[in-house]
């Protein structure tokens, strides 16, 4: 594909005015994964340009069939609305790439994304090479996932949801292969970290750009931002793992009037509570289980892997026959949309309607709301709540008390005045990560952790001058007692 001047068939002014327009289109030729179009004037219906729609940008982007196999995309069919995205040239002729989903719902009119937002997405394409240098990667945002900001002092979800757009991750915004962030390594053979199509990424929005350009995101800047906010993370009431650390050290860094549960051996807020957690994110499952257990709960965690659904149903049923759980907290979207609801339905069919099991669904989809019919159907299966990440302690207490809690989009917390929460399952800090953050704080020369049944049992002050490393430059491994 060669990029040249505009085609003689259309003036530069006419072509430049097409980007961002929403127009109807006539399908004139169908390929396996795309179709060639005549773009039409909205009023007269006359042909104004030639276009191309790829399946990844169509309303059938999640359909397992090829575009050529779908009736709507056959020759001579009319697409009511397509968004004109950018200009390319093929064989010297102007060719406009269009986006059908944006034609139906234009995310650019009131873009939810802002500079310095933290986003998550999936690599969908490696941007073509220039010479021998990789340009970067095109990332499809996870539609509806909560955008994260650090407006409240730490990086955590806000009320805005990720739009259905793609962003550009330039190669220069990735760490080096040796772990470095900014300066080029001495070894010229070390390149930037390499990614593959399908890899999930988390990055910081560096620059907002409108079509025909893509917004630019950066992984290295996100890493720097996390380092800068690390100390504030300790003091923020939303991060209970670090809240407990400050309490353990006896530091007066938390306002006493906050509703965060006080964690002591004599006053555990979830003492003798039995919870079952089911999630497809092993990292979040471990961190949330450890936190709840440290506050007195007895937790049975169930990791749900793709293709392992029947085993999960068996494990949950067996656990219900063995123990009396106060609540089963199920991720709504396990490895599939609403699969958590399917899991509850199959478990209820196995244990019977008379079993006293109570379920609650949890979701990170900020735009999702259940209909009244859906709620009634879930109630019949023993579901008492549909709640959102990050899970608030007040919500968990209400569920454990047997109250119904059905959160909709309007009930999401705002960026300011946040209530104390449990860490979000997605990206919640593990014990190892918490210790790594602790080690980066000023004035800490070393830290020693004694662990007995997951409780911190002692503390001490670091020496004024750290001792030199033992021979070989490595400290001995930690020892559990």
C-alpha positions in Angstrom: 0.0 0.0 0.0 1.5 3.3 -1.1 0.7 6.7 0.4 0.5 9.3 -2.3 -1.4 12.5 -3.1 -5.2 12.7 -3.2 -6.9 11.1 -6.1 -7.7 13.4 -9.0 -11.4 12.4 -8.7 -11.8 14.5 -5.5 -10.4 17.8 -4.5 -8.2 18.1 -1.4 -10.8 20.2 0.3 -13.5 17.5 -0.2 -11.2 14.8 1.0 -10.0 16.7 4.1 -13.6 17.3 5.1 -14.5 13.6 5.2 -12.6 12.7 8.4 -15.1 12.5 11.3 -18.2 12.4 9.1 -20.9 9.8 9.6 -22.3 8.7 6.2 -24.2 5.8 4.7 -22.3 3.3 2.5 -23.0 0.9 -0.3 -21.2 -2.5 -0.3 -19.7 -3.1 -3.7 -17.3 -6.0 -3.0 -16.9 -8.5 -0.2 -13.7 -10.1 0.9 -13.1 -12.6 3.7 -12.5 -10.1 6.5 -13.5 -6.7 4.9 -15.7 -5.1 2.3 -15.1 -2.3 -0.2 -17.6 0.5 -0.1 -19.0 3.4 -2.0 -19.4 6.2 0.6 -22.6 8.1 0.0 -23.7 11.7 0.6 -26.3 11.8 3.4 -28.7 14.0 1.4 -28.4 13.1 -2.2 -27.2 9.5 -2.0 -24.5 10.1 -4.6 -21.0 8.5 -4.3 -18.5 10.9 -2.6 -15.6 8.5 -2.0 -14.3 5.0 -1.9 -14.1 3.2 1.5 -13.1 0.0 3.2 -14.6 -1.6 6.3 -12.6 -4.3 8.2 -14.5 -6.8 10.3 -12.6 -5.6 13.5 -14.3 -2.2 13.0 -17.7 -3.5 12.2 -20.7 -4.3 14.3 -19.8 -8.0 13.8 -16.4 -7.7 15.4 -17.1 -10.4 17.9 -18.8 -12.7 15.4 -16.9 -15.9 14.9 -18.0 -16.0 11.2 -16.0 -14.2 8.6 -17.6 -11.0 7.3 -18.2 -12.7 3.9 -20.4 -15.2 5.6 -22.7 -12.7 7.3 -25.9 -11.7 5.4 -25.8 -8.0 6.4 -22.4 -7.6 4.7 -23.2 -9.0 1.3 -22.8 -7.1 -2.0 -25.3 -4.3 -2.7 -26.3 -4.1 1.0 -26.5 -0.6 2.5 -24.8 0.2 5.8 -26.8 3.0 7.4 -24.0 4.8 9.3 -20.2 4.5 9.1 -17.6 6.8 10.7 -15.0 8.0 8.2 -11.7 7.4 10.1 -8.7 8.1 8.0 -7.3 8.3 4.4 -5.0 5.8 2.8 -3.9 5.3 -0.8 -4.0 2.1 -2.8 -2.6 1.9 -6.3 -2.6 5.7 -6.4 -6.3 6.0 -5.5 -7.8 7.5 -2.4 -9.3 4.9 0.0 -11.1 5.9 3.2 -11.0 3.5 6.1 -14.3 3.6 8.1 -15.6 2.4 11.4 -19.1 1.1 11.7 -19.4 0.9 15.5 -18.3 4.6 15.7 -21.0 5.4 13.2 -23.6 3.9 15.5 -22.2 5.4 18.7 -19.6 8.1 18.2 -17.2 8.0 21.2 -15.3 11.1 20.0 -18.1 13.6 20.5 -17.8 13.5 24.3 -14.7 11.4 24.8 -14.5 10.0 28.3 -10.7 9.7 28.1 -8.4 12.3 29.6 -4.7 12.9 29.7 -3.0 10.9 32.5 -5.8 8.4 32.8 -4.8 4.8 33.3 -6.3 2.4 30.8 -6.3 -1.4 30.1 -6.6 -3.0 26.8 -5.4 -5.7 24.4 -2.8 -5.6 21.6 -4.7 -6.0 18.3 -2.0 -5.1 15.8 1.7 -4.4 15.4 2.0 -1.1 13.6 3.9 -1.5 10.3 7.7 -1.3 10.4 9.7 1.6 9.1 13.0 0.3 8.0 14.1 -2.1 10.7 12.5 -0.2 13.6 9.1 -1.2 15.0 6.8 1.8 15.3 4.6 0.5 18.1 1.3 -1.3 18.8 -2.4 -0.6 18.3 -4.4 -1.3 21.5 -8.1 -1.9 21.7 -9.4 -0.6 25.0 -11.5 -2.9 27.2 -14.9 -1.4 26.6 -16.8 -0.4 29.7 -13.9 -1.1 32.1 -13.5 1.6 34.7 -10.8 4.3 33.9 -8.3 4.7 36.7 -6.9 8.0 37.9 -4.8 9.3 40.8 -7.0 12.2 41.7 -7.8 10.8 45.1 -4.1 10.2 46.0 -3.7 6.7 44.6 -4.3 5.1 41.2 -7.8 3.6 41.4 -11.0 3.3 39.4 -13.2 6.4 38.8 -16.7 6.8 37.6 -15.8 7.1 33.9 -15.8 4.0 31.7 -13.4 3.2 28.9 -14.7 4.1 25.4 -14.7 1.8 22.4 -11.6 3.2 20.8 -8.0 2.2 19.9 -4.9 3.8 21.2 -1.3 3.8 20.0 1.5 2.4 22.2 4.8 3.6 20.6 7.8 1.3 20.9 9.6 4.1 22.7 7.0 4.1 25.5 7.9 0.5 26.6 10.7 -0.5 29.0 14.0 -1.8 27.7 14.5 -5.5 27.6 16.8 -5.3 30.6 14.2 -3.6 32.7 15.4 0.0 32.2 12.9 2.7 31.6 14.5 5.8 30.1 18.2 5.7 29.2 19.4 3.3 26.5 21.3 0.4 27.9 25.1 0.1 27.3 24.5 -3.1 25.3 23.3 -2.0 21.8 21.8 -5.4 21.3 19.1 -4.8 24.0 15.9 -3.6 22.4 12.6 -2.4 23.8 10.3 -5.0 25.4 8.5 -6.9 22.7 4.8 -7.6 22.8 2.5 -9.9 20.8 -1.0 -9.6 19.4 -3.4 -10.7 22.2 -1.2 -9.4 25.0 -3.0 -7.4 27.7 -1.5 -4.1 28.7 -2.0 -1.3 31.2 -0.7 2.2 30.3 -1.0 5.9 31.0 -2.6 8.3 28.5 0.2 10.5 27.3 -1.6 12.5 24.6 -5.2 12.8 23.4 -5.5 12.9 19.6 -8.6 12.8 17.4 -9.1 10.9 14.2 -7.4 10.3 11.9 -4.8 10.0 14.6 -4.9 7.7 17.7 -4.4 8.8 21.3 -0.9 7.9 22.6 -0.3 5.8 25.7 2.8 5.0 27.7 3.8 2.0 29.9 7.0 3.7 31.2 5.2 6.8 32.3 2.7 4.7 34.2 5.6 3.0 36.0 7.0 6.4 36.9 3.5 7.6 38.0 3.1 4.6 40.3 6.5 5.3 41.9 5.6 9.0 42.5 2.3 8.1 44.2 3.7 5.2 46.2 4.1 7.2 49.5 0.6 8.6 49.1 -0.7 5.1 48.7 0.3 4.3 52.3 -1.8 7.2 53.6 -4.9 6.6 51.5 -7.9 5.1 53.2 -8.8 3.2 50.1 -5.8 0.8 50.4 -6.4 -1.3 53.5 -3.3 -3.3 53.1 -1.1 -0.2 53.6 -3.6 1.1 56.2 -2.9 -2.0 58.3 0.8 -1.4 57.8 0.7 2.1 59.3 -1.4 0.9 62.2 1.1 -1.9 62.8 3.9 0.6 63.0 1.8 2.8 65.4 1.9 5.8 63.1 -0.9 8.3 63.4 -1.4 8.6 59.6 -5.1 7.8 59.4 -8.0 10.0 60.5 -9.6 8.4 63.4 -13.1 9.2 62.3 -12.9 7.0 59.1 -15.1 4.0 58.9 -12.3 1.7 58.0 -12.5 -1.5 60.2 -10.0 -1.6 63.0 -7.8 -4.7 62.6 -6.6 -6.1 65.9 -6.4 -9.6 67.3 -9.4 -8.9 69.6 -11.6 -7.0 67.1 -11.6 -8.6 63.7 -14.5 -7.2 61.6 -15.1 -10.5 59.8 -14.4 -12.9 62.6 -15.9 -16.3 62.1 -17.4 -15.3 58.8 -17.1 -17.9 56.0 -16.8 -16.6 52.5 -16.4 -18.3 49.1 -14.7 -16.2 46.3 -14.8 -17.3 42.7 -12.7 -15.3 40.2 -10.7 -15.8 37.0 -8.0 -13.4 38.1 -5.6 -15.5 40.4 -3.6 -12.4 41.5 -6.7 -10.5 42.7 -8.2 -13.7 44.2 -5.1 -14.2 46.4 -4.8 -10.6 47.5 -8.4 -10.2 48.5 -8.5 -13.6 50.2 -5.4 -12.7 52.3 -6.9 -9.4 53.3 -10.2 -10.9 54.3 -8.5 -13.6 56.3 -6.3 -11.1 58.1 -9.6 -9.5 59.3 -10.9 -12.7 60.7 -12.8 -14.3 57.8 -12.4 -17.9 56.6 -12.1 -17.8 52.9 -12.4 -20.5 50.3 -11.0 -19.2 47.0 -12.0 -20.8 43.6 -9.9 -19.9 40.6 -11.9 -20.2 37.3 -9.8 -21.0 34.3 -11.0 -21.1 30.7 -12.3 -24.5 29.7 -12.5 -25.6 33.3 -16.1 -24.6 34.1 -17.5 -28.1 35.0 -14.7 -28.6 37.6 -15.5 -25.2 39.1 -19.2 -26.1 39.5 -18.2 -29.4 41.2 -15.8 -27.6 43.5 -18.4 -25.0 44.6 -21.1 -27.7 45.2 -18.6 -29.8 47.2 -17.6 -26.8 49.3 -21.3 -26.0 50.0 -21.9 -29.5 51.2 -18.9 -29.4 53.4 -19.2 -25.9 55.0 -21.9 -23.3 55.8 -20.9 -20.1 54.0 -22.2 -16.7 54.9 -21.8 -15.5 51.4 -20.5 -16.7 48.0 -19.1 -13.7 46.1 -18.9 -14.6 42.4 -17.3 -12.6 39.6 -20.0 -11.8 37.0 -17.8 -12.1 34.0 -15.6 -15.1 34.6 -13.8 -16.1 31.4 -17.0 -15.0 29.6 -19.8 -12.4 29.8 -22.3 -13.2 32.6 -20.6 -16.6 33.2 -20.9 -15.9 36.9 -24.7 -16.0 36.6 -24.4 -19.3 34.7 -22.2 -20.7 37.5 -24.8 -19.8 40.1 -27.6 -21.3 38.1 -25.8 -24.6 37.7 -24.8 -24.7 41.4 -28.4 -24.0 42.5 -29.7 -26.7 40.2 -27.3 -29.2 41.9 -27.9 -28.2 45.6 -31.6 -27.5 45.3 -33.9 -24.6 46.1 -34.0 -25.4 49.8 -30.3 -24.9 50.4 -29.7 -21.6 52.3 -26.7 -20.6 50.2 -26.6 -16.8 49.4 -24.8 -15.4 46.4 -23.6 -12.0 45.3 -22.3 -11.0 41.9 -19.4 -8.5 41.5 -18.5 -6.7 38.3 -16.0 -4.1 37.1 -18.4 -3.1 34.2 -19.3 0.5 35.3 -22.0 0.8 32.6 -23.8 -2.5 33.4 -27.3 -2.5 34.9 -29.6 -5.4 35.5 -33.2 -5.3 34.4 -36.0 -6.0 36.9 -36.7 -9.3 35.2 -33.0 -10.3 35.5 -33.0 -9.4 39.2 -36.1 -11.5 39.8 -34.5 -14.4 38.1 -31.4 -14.1 40.2 -33.3 -13.7 43.4 -35.0 -17.1 42.7 -31.5 -18.6 42.7 -30.5 -17.1 46.0 -28.7 -14.0 44.7 -29.0 -11.0 47.1 -26.7 -8.5 45.3 -25.1 -7.2 42.2 -22.2 -5.0 43.3 -19.3 -3.2 41.7 -15.5 -3.2 42.0 -13.8 -2.0 44.1 -15.9 -3.6 46.8 -16.8 -1.3 49.7 -16.7 -2.5 53.3 -20.2 -1.1 53.9 -21.6 -3.1 51.0 -19.9 -6.3 52.2 -21.3 -5.8 55.8 -24.8 -5.3 54.4 -24.6 -8.4 52.3 -23.3 -10.4 55.3 -26.3 -9.1 57.3 -28.6 -10.5 54.6 -29.6 -7.2 53.0 -30.0 -7.0 49.2 -27.7 -4.6 47.5 -28.2 -3.9 43.8 -25.8 -1.3 42.5 -26.4 0.4 39.2 -24.2 2.9 37.3 -25.7 5.9 39.3 -24.4 4.4 42.5 -20.8 4.4 41.5 -18.6 6.5 43.8 -17.2 9.8 42.6 -13.5 10.6 42.4 -13.6 12.6 45.7 -14.9 11.6 49.1 -14.4 7.9 48.5 -15.5 5.5 51.1 -12.9 2.9 52.4 -12.9 -0.1 50.1 -11.4 -3.6 49.7 -8.8 -3.6 47.0 -10.1 -4.2 43.6 -9.7 -7.8 42.4 -8.1 -6.5 39.2 -4.7 -5.2 40.2 -5.0 -5.4 44.0 -1.6 -5.4 45.7 -0.3 -8.8 46.9 1.8 -9.1 50.1 5.0 -9.2 48.0 4.0 -6.1 46.1 3.1 -4.3 49.3 6.5 -5.1 50.8 8.2 -3.9 47.7 6.4 -0.5 48.0 7.4 -0.4 51.7 11.0 -0.9 50.8 10.9 2.1 48.5 9.9 4.5 51.3 12.5 7.0 52.6 14.3 6.2 55.8 13.8 2.4 55.6 17.1 0.7 55.5 15.8 -2.8 55.8 12.7 -4.6 56.9 12.3 -7.9 58.8 9.0 -9.7 58.6 8.0 -12.5 61.1 5.0 -14.4 59.8 2.8 -16.7 61.8 -0.6 -17.7 60.4 -0.4 -14.6 58.2 -0.2 -12.2 61.2 2.5 -9.6 61.8 3.8 -10.3 65.3 6.7 -7.9 65.8 8.4 -4.8 64.6 11.7 -3.0 65.0 13.5 0.2 63.9 16.1 0.1 61.1 19.7 0.9 62.0 20.9 4.4 61.3 23.4 3.0 58.8 22.6 -0.1 56.9 25.1 -2.9 57.2 27.1 -3.9 54.1 25.8 -6.8 52.1 27.2 -10.2 52.9 29.7 -11.8 50.6 28.2 -12.3 47.2 26.0 -9.2 47.4 22.8 -11.1 48.5 20.8 -11.1 51.7 19.8 -14.5 53.0 16.2 -15.6 52.2 13.4 -14.7 54.6 12.4 -17.5 57.1 8.9 -18.2 58.2 8.4 -18.9 61.9 
